[in-house]
Amino acid sequence: MNTGTDLTFASVDRSRLADFEALFEAPGGPKYCWCMAWREMPADARQRDGTARKAAMLARVRRDEPVGLLGYQAGTPVAWVSIAPRSSYRPLGGPEAAPGESIWSLACMYVLRRLRGTGMAYRLIGAAVDHARAQGATVVEAYPVAADSPSYRFMGFVPAFERLAFEHCGMAGSRRHVMRLRL
């Protein structure tokens, strides 16, 4: 089995819409949410079905708003990580920004089932951090859960973020940990 050592990453933009749609609409893909659960603003919240969420996400991409990265293996999209300025999400539970901080949030990850358990989360987190840094972020904030959590698993697991030097800075609700990496 290929463990993803040949994984490459690209920012989702207009030129990658077809790849983005193909990954999300593949069997088992997150086509029910289109990674809009934490992005929904009041105008978006009226429509909560997959079709409306897809339209809202694609509109963001067409407006050149940063939404995240696709992971490619042999030219095929196989993974996704949501990484964007924290201000583009609803409140996720992190502390207020300090003067001069530019916070980017890593709110979701998705990997094709056949590649799960191969260390892809570390690659996705690393790529998200590199991308946020290149865009001027000074902090990457994430909201992972314990590995035995019954919900919010798409946000990643605490040990992966600890391994990559993220620090705990609080809780957001009863399950989501708020973790930060200063860049």
Backbone as a ProteinNet text record, in pm:
[ID]
protein_1_A
[PRIMARY]
MNTGTDLTFASVDRSRLADFEALFEAPGGPKYCWCMAWREMPADARQRDGTARKAAMLARVRRDEPVGLLGYQAGTPVAWVSIAPRSSYRPLGGPEAAPGESIWSLACMYVLRRLRGTGMAYRLIGAAVDHARAQGATVVEAYPVAADSPSYRFMGFVPAFERLAFEHCGMAGSRRHVMRLRL
[TERTIARY]
84.3	0	88.1	47.6	119.3	83.2	181.6	156.2	152.8	150.4	138.1	269.5	379.8	507	518.4	438.7	443.3	332.2	281.2	172.5	221.8	144.8	171.6	46.2	62	-49.4	-66.9	-192	-223.4	-342.9	-338	-447.7	-569.5	-686.3	-809.2	-837.2	-841.5	-877.4	-964	-998	-1086.6	-1034.6	-904	-846.8	-857.7	-887.7	-894.9	-1036.4	-1135.8	-1273.8	-1316.6	-1280.1	-1320.6	-1259.2	-1134	-1068.9	-1134.6	-1165.4	-1230.8	-1365.7	-1444.7	-1575.2	-1559.9	-1462.8	-1443.1	-1410.3	-1324.6	-1289.3	-1410	-1480.2	-1593.1	-1710.7	-1727	-1839.3	-1805.3	-1681	-1641.5	-1714.5	-1727.7	-1792.4	-1726.6	-1809.4	-1759.7	-1713.6	-1715.1	-1669.4	-1763.1	-1715.6	-1795	-1891.6	-1962.9	-2055.4	-2177.3	-2199.5	-2311.7	-2283.6	-2155.6	-2125.8	-2043.6	-1965	-1879.5	-1793.5	-1757.4	-1671	-1726.5	-1858.3	-1924.3	-1977	-1969.3	-2027.5	-1975.3	-1846.1	-1788.7	-1777.4	-1805.8	-1797.6	-1931.6	-2038.2	-2170.1	-2185.6	-2220.4	-2252.4	-2405.1	-2462.6	-2609.6	-2677.8	-2622.6	-2685.1	-2678.2	-2573.9	-2557.5	-2641.8	-2672	-2732.6	-2875.4	-2940.6	-3078.9	-3084.9	-2983.5	-2980.6	-2876	-2918	-2824.1	-2808.5	-2863.6	-2847.1	-2716.5	-2674.1	-2547.7	-2540.1	-2648.7	-2649	-2624.5	-2691.6	-2673.9	-2534.2	-2484.7	-2349.9	-2244.2	-2263.2	-2170.1	-2169.4	-2286.5	-2295	-2225.6	-2244.9	-2181.3	-2029.2	-1979.4	-1834.1	-1775.2	-1837.6	-1784.4	-1788.6	-1888.1	-1893.1	-1773.8	-1735.9	-1618.3	-1492.4	-1478.3	-1361.4	-1361.2	-1476.4	-1485.3	-1457.2	-1476.4	-1443.2	-1296.6	-1222.6	-1080	-1055.6	-1150.5	-1131	-1051.8	-953.2	-881.1	-973.6	-972.1	-1055.6	-976.1	-866.6	-788.7	-704.2	-653	-561.5	-613.3	-583.7	-605.2	-471.9	-475.7	-358.7	-374.2	-270	-272.2	-172.9	-213	-123.8	-132.5	-19.5	-13.8	-116.1	-130.8	-219.1	-366.6	-401.5	-541.1	-564.5	-673.1	-699.9	-741.9	-671.8	-698.3	-720.3	-698	-708.8	-741.8	-793.2	-833.3	-800	-757	-741.7	-794	-883.3	-940.8	-846.3	-787.7	-698.1	-726.2	-765.5	-804.1	-796.2	-801.4	-801.6	-916	-886.6	-988.4	-1112.7	-1096	-1209.4	-1308.4	-1270.2	-1360.9	-1450.6	-1436.1	-1517.2	-1606.5	-1708.1	-1783.9	-1689	-1724.6	-1636.6	-1612.1	-1484.7	-1444.9	-1401.2	-1387.2	-1355.1	-1217.1	-1136.2	-1002.3	-1001.7	-891	-879.8	-872.4	-899.8	-889.2	-747	-736.6	-604.7	-532.1	-405.8	-321.7	-285.7	-247.7	-206.7	-97.8	-118.5	-21.2	-33.9	-121.8	-138.9	-227.5	-187.4	-269.1	-295.6	-418.4	-452.5	-521.8	-471.4	-536.5	-584.7	-702.6	-763.4	-758.9	-720.3	-727.9	-849.8	-958.8	-1086.6	-1133.1	-1072.3	-1124.3	-1017.9	-1023.8	-938.6	-1021.8	-991.2	-1057	-954	-952.5	-863	-945.7	-922.6	-991.3	-969.2	-1071.2	-1068.5	-947.5	-913.4	-803.4	-667.6	-657.5	-530.6	-529.4	-638.8	-643.5	-553.2	-497.8	-409.4	-267.9	-234.2	-100.9	-17.9	-62.7	11.7	-23.6	-131.7	-170.2	-202.3	-256	-291.1	-168.9	-55.2	66.4	104.4	89.5	121	24.5	-104.3	-203.7	-178.8	-153.1	-126.2	-0.8	104.2	228.9	208.9	134.8	108.6	25.3	-72	-156.1	-71.8	16.6	104.7	193.7	254.9	341.2	263.9	142.6	59.8	22.3	-23.3	-62.1	57.3	172.8	294.1	323.5	314.5	342.1	242.1	123.7	20.2	27.2	126.3	145.3	89.6	41	-10	103	68.9	165.2	127.8	3.6	-46.4	-136.8	-122.4	-220	-291.7	-423.3	-507.3	-586.7	-596.7	-671.1	-761	-857.5	-962.2	-985.3	-879.7	-892	-961.1	-991.1	-1057	-969.3	-1004.4	-937.5	-968.5	-879.5	-896.2	-1022	-1074.2	-1195.5	-1322.6	-1312	-1428.8	-1533.7	-1660.8	-1765.7	-1805.4	-1753.9	-1791.3	-1673.7	-1688.2	-1587.8	-1457	-1459.3	-1337.4	-1272.9	-1350.8	-1299.3	-1204.1	-1201.9	-1114.2	-974.9	-954.3	-825.4	-819.6	-708.8	-691	-576.7	-595.2	-498.9	-356	-330.8	-191.5	-117.2	-186.6	-120	-72.6	-155.3	-116.9	-7.7	-14.7	92	225.1	222.4	345.6	408.2	324.7	373.7	390.7	404	440.1	328.9	204.7	94.1	79.6	41.5	24.9	-122.1	-163	-299.6	-317.4	-433.2	-461.5	-606.4	-674.8	-810.9	-899.4	-1026.6	-1128	-1234.9	-1296.3	-1411.2	-1524.2	-1605.7	-1707.6	-1647.9	-1715.5	-1670.7	-1574.5	-1562.9	-1478.3	-1361.7	-1383.5	-1280.9	-1175.3	-1051.1	-936.7	-897.1	-855.9	-801.7	-650.7	-584.5	-439.3	-380.6	-264.4	-201.8	-55.6	-13.8	126.4	165.5	262	312	415	402	491.4	602.1
-118.5	0	123.8	220.6	346.6	425.6	470.8	540.9	691.7	740.6	884	957.8	887.4	955.8	1046	1021.3	1104.8	1209.7	1243.5	1339.2	1480.3	1551.7	1692.5	1770.6	1899.4	1982.6	2102.9	2145.1	2264.9	2334.4	2465.4	2545.3	2530.1	2521.4	2513.3	2652.1	2659	2782.1	2744.4	2841.8	2816.5	2706.3	2699.9	2599.7	2458	2443.7	2311.6	2274.4	2348.5	2319.6	2178.5	2132.7	1998.3	1892	1909.8	1814.3	1817.8	1938.2	1955.8	1884.4	1906.6	1840.5	1689.3	1641.3	1497	1431.6	1494.6	1438.3	1437	1547.1	1555.5	1468.3	1446.7	1367.3	1220	1180.8	1039.5	959.1	827.9	745.4	769.4	799.5	826.7	969	1050.6	1189.4	1275.5	1390.2	1478.2	1568.8	1511.9	1590.7	1640.5	1590	1635.8	1772.4	1805.8	1932.4	2030	1980.5	2066.6	2159.1	2111.4	2185.4	2324.9	2332.6	2459.5	2466.5	2357.2	2355.9	2470.8	2497.8	2605.1	2735.2	2733	2855.2	2924.6	2855.7	2913.6	3044.9	3143.7	3273.5	3286.2	3385.8	3394.6	3375.5	3433	3418.2	3274.6	3202.2	3063	2966.1	2999.3	2905.6	2866.1	2944.8	2911.3	2781.7	2755.5	2635.8	2539.5	2425.1	2333.6	2201.1	2186.9	2060.6	2062.8	1946	1934.1	2022	2033.6	2114.4	2261.6	2312.5	2453.1	2477.6	2383.9	2399.7	2396	2307.9	2301.9	2436.5	2490.8	2618.8	2728.9	2729.7	2830.8	2816.9	2694.1	2672.5	2711.3	2667	2698.6	2849	2917.9	3063.5	3127.6	3075.4	3128.4	3110.7	2992.4	2966.8	3061.9	3078.8	3168.2	3313.8	3350.8	3486.1	3495	3389	3382.5	3388.2	3339.7	3330.1	3203.2	3208.7	3087.2	2991.7	2864.3	2764.5	2643.4	2611.6	2495.7	2439.6	2319.1	2251.8	2114.3	2075.8	1939	1866.9	1740.7	1654.5	1563.5	1557	1476.1	1361.4	1249	1134.1	1089.4	1091.9	1055.5	1135.4	1263.9	1352.2	1342.2	1256.1	1236.2	1294.9	1373.6	1427.4	1315.9	1306.7	1199.6	1251.1	1381.7	1435.3	1583.7	1632	1771.3	1818.4	1943.2	2007.1	2149.4	2183.7	2317.2	2406.2	2504.3	2599.7	2736.8	2830.1	2963	3060.5	3189.8	3286.7	3258	3267.2	3237.4	3323.5	3442.7	3533.1	3482.1	3384.3	3330.4	3219.3	3188.8	3086.6	3152.1	3078.4	3117.8	3103.1	3155.3	3137.6	2989.1	2953.1	2814.8	2788.4	2893.8	2873.8	2915.1	2964.8	3007	3141.8	3173.4	3303.1	3417.8	3535.5	3655.4	3667	3723.6	3746.2	3854.8	3831.7	3933.6	4037.4	4157.3	4257.3	4201.5	4218.2	4172.3	4027.6	3951.9	3811.3	3799.8	3711.4	3672.7	3523.4	3489.7	3350.8	3283.7	3167.3	3082.1	2958.2	2910.9	2794.4	2672	2561.3	2430.4	2363.2	2356.4	2314.4	2176.1	2117.1	1990.1	1920.6	1787.8	1707.2	1591.1	1550.8	1435	1361.5	1228.5	1142.4	1026.8	990.5	872.9	754.7	675.6	563.3	471.2	443.4	349.1	400	529.8	587.2	622	597.2	627.9	531.4	580.3	497.7	489.6	574.2	571.2	694.4	772.6	892.2	1016.6	1010.7	1124.4	1249.1	1232.5	1349.5	1437.2	1376.3	1454	1534	1471.2	1540.1	1656	1633	1738.6	1856.1	1826.8	1932.7	2010	1939.2	2004.3	2094.1	2046	2125.8	2249.2	2232.7	2345	2451.5	2408.1	2502.4	2576	2503.3	2567.2	2669.1	2632.5	2721	2847	2829.7	2944.8	3038.1	2981.4	3062.7	3142.4	3077.5	3145.1	3257.5	3249	3351.4	3460.6	3453.2	3557.6	3528.5	3407.5	3372.2	3373.8	3413.4	3406.8	3295.6	3246	3139.3	3048.5	2917.7	2823	2764.8	2771	2722.4	2602.8	2498.2	2377.2	2337.9	2248.7	2217	2065.7	1988.3	1841.8	1784.9	1657.4	1584.4	1467	1407.9	1285.2	1174.7	1079.1	971.4	889	886.5	808.6	893.1	1015.2	1103.6	1046.9	1054.4	1006.5	1108.7	1230.5	1332.6	1425.7	1505.1	1603.3	1538.3	1413.1	1341.7	1401.6	1467.2	1530.2	1645.4	1689.2	1799.6	1750.4	1619.5	1562.5	1521.4	1455.6	1402	1472.8	1496.8	1570.7	1517.4	1385.7	1340.1	1381.3	1388.1	1430.5	1574.4	1659.3	1799.7	1816.4	1738.8	1743.4	1703.2	1598.8	1550.4	1657.4	1745	1850	1984	1979.8	2093.8	2195.3	2159.9	2248.2	2244	2356.4	2365.9	2384.4	2319.8	2335.5	2477.3	2535.9	2668.5	2679.3	2565.2	2568.6	2463.9	2473.5	2384.3	2468.9	2409.3	2470.1	2368.8	2387.9	2288.8	2174.9	2061.1	1948.4	1853.7	1862	1767.5	1830.7	1948.2	2007.4	2080.9	2043.1	2110.3	2224.3	2335.2	2444	2432.9	2418.8	2401	2501.2	2555.3	2656.3	2625	2666.3	2662	2803.1	2858.9	2992.1	2973.8	3057	3044.8	3149.3
0	0	0	-77.6	-80.8	44.6	117.8	243.5	229.1	108.1	89.8	85.4	66.8	63.3	-58.6	-160.9	-280.3	-281	-165.7	-154.5	-185.6	-266.7	-293.6	-256.8	-235	-190.2	-280.5	-293.5	-370.3	-306.5	-305.8	-253.4	-344.2	-282.1	-361.1	-417.2	-548.8	-617.8	-737.2	-816.7	-931	-1021.8	-1039.3	-1130.3	-1074.8	-947.2	-884	-840.7	-885.7	-845.7	-884.8	-1002.5	-1045.6	-954	-914.9	-823.4	-686	-638.9	-509.6	-509.4	-613.5	-624.3	-632.5	-709.5	-724.2	-590.4	-510.6	-380.5	-287.2	-278.6	-185.6	-228.1	-358.4	-406.9	-426.2	-400.9	-410.8	-303	-322.3	-218.4	-81.7	17.6	152.4	173.5	69.5	79.7	161.6	205.2	292	216.2	121	38.8	115.9	235.4	317.1	379.1	399.6	468.5	385	291.2	209.1	294.2	413.2	504.9	534.2	542.3	571.8	715.1	790.3	925.1	1011.7	1006.6	1087.8	1011.8	881.9	801.7	788.4	817.5	795.5	870.6	797	853.7	849.5	910.6	914.7	779.8	674.1	542.4	492	529.8	484.3	565.9	689.8	784.1	748	666.6	629.1	548.7	470.3	385.9	442.8	490.6	555.3	483	362.5	291.2	211.8	165.9	94	-29.3	-101.8	-223.8	-192.4	-91.8	-54.6	1.4	80.5	137.1	27.4	-70.5	-183.9	-256	-284.9	-355.1	-274.8	-143.1	-58.9	-60.5	-54.1	-56.4	-191.2	-299	-431.6	-457.7	-404.5	-417.8	-348.3	-232.6	-162.3	-246.9	-305.9	-389.8	-509.7	-571.3	-687.7	-651.5	-524.4	-477.8	-432.9	-458	-422.5	-272	-193.5	-49.2	-19.4	68.5	105.3	180.8	141.2	208.9	254.9	187	227.9	116.3	144.4	52.5	13.6	-109.3	-154.1	-149.8	-107	-113.3	-234.1	-314.1	-436	-426.2	-478.7	-491.4	-637.2	-704.9	-846.9	-928.1	-895.2	-969.1	-935.5	-839.9	-801.3	-662.5	-644.5	-511.3	-415.5	-300.6	-203.9	-62.4	-40.4	95	89.9	201.8	216.2	356.8	368.3	498	485.6	576	580.8	659.5	592.5	657.6	596.2	682	635.4	752	723.5	832.4	929.8	1057.6	1158.2	1140.4	1089.6	1069.9	965.4	885.7	784.9	839.3	967.3	1034.2	1138.8	1179.7	1298.4	1417.2	1534.5	1650.5	1680.2	1686.8	1710	1853	1932.1	2072.7	2115.3	2025.9	2064.6	2132.5	2200.7	2267.8	2167.5	2215.7	2131.8	2077.1	1959.7	1900.7	1979.8	2002.7	2065.4	1959.1	2000	1901	1809.3	1681.1	1582.8	1540.4	1604.6	1565	1441.5	1353.6	1238.3	1254.3	1294.4	1327.8	1210.2	1173.1	1074.2	1148	1110.4	1175.4	1086	1147.4	1083.1	1145.6	1068.3	1125.6	1081.5	980.5	929.9	845.8	846.6	758.6	705.4	584.2	523.7	439.5	452.5	375.5	321.6	196	142.1	235.3	252.7	347.4	326.1	202.2	174.6	223.8	251.9	297.3	446	513.1	656.5	733.1	841.5	922.9	869.2	772.5	712.5	746	843.6	882.2	801.7	728.3	644.4	727.3	846.4	928	952.3	978.9	1002.8	879.1	763.6	637.3	613.7	642	622.8	716.9	842.7	939.9	899.5	863.4	821.6	700.7	602	482.2	517.1	605.9	647.3	718.1	805.4	876.3	776.8	684.8	585.2	501.7	462.1	380.4	458.8	582.2	663.7	685	712.4	731.6	604.4	489	361.7	333.3	392.5	373.6	480.4	569.2	669.1	807	829.1	961.9	1063.2	1185.7	1295.3	1393.6	1382.5	1469	1385.6	1404.3	1352.1	1472.5	1466.7	1576.2	1524.2	1607.3	1571.1	1687.4	1660.1	1756.9	1764.2	1784	1780.5	1903.7	1894.9	2003.8	2046.6	2160.4	2204.3	2103.2	2092.9	1994	2015.7	2137.7	2164.7	2160.2	2111.6	2105.5	2009.4	2047.6	1958.4	1851.3	1860.4	1762.5	1734.7	1632.7	1589.8	1544.6	1507.4	1468.8	1343.9	1259.7	1138.4	1169.2	1296.3	1335.5	1376.3	1372.8	1407.7	1553.9	1588.9	1723.3	1795.3	1922.7	2004.7	1989.5	1997.7	1990.8	1863.5	1751.4	1627.3	1638.7	1695.5	1709.4	1815	1923.2	2023.9	1961.5	1881.9	1817.7	1728.9	1674.6	1585.9	1657.1	1789.2	1874.8	1896.9	1869.7	1905.7	2058	2116.2	2260.3	2296.3	2404.6	2456	2506.3	2475.9	2532.6	2578.1	2592.1	2644.1	2579.7	2614.2	2558.7	2490.5	2391	2323.2	2337.7	2435.3	2465.8	2546.2	2546.4	2628.8	2556.8	2426.1	2352.6	2278.5	2221.3	2135.5	2217.8	2196.1	2257.7	2165.2	2222.6	2142.5	2155	2040	2038.3	1939.1	1975.5	1891.7	1864.6	1747.9	1709.6	1668	1737.8	1700	1590.4	1488.3	1371.5	1376.5
[MASK]
+++++++++++++++++++++++++++++++++++++++++++++++++++++++++++++++++++++++++++++++++++++++++++++++++++++++++++++++++++++++++++++++++++++++++++++++++++++++++++++++++++++++++++++++++++++++

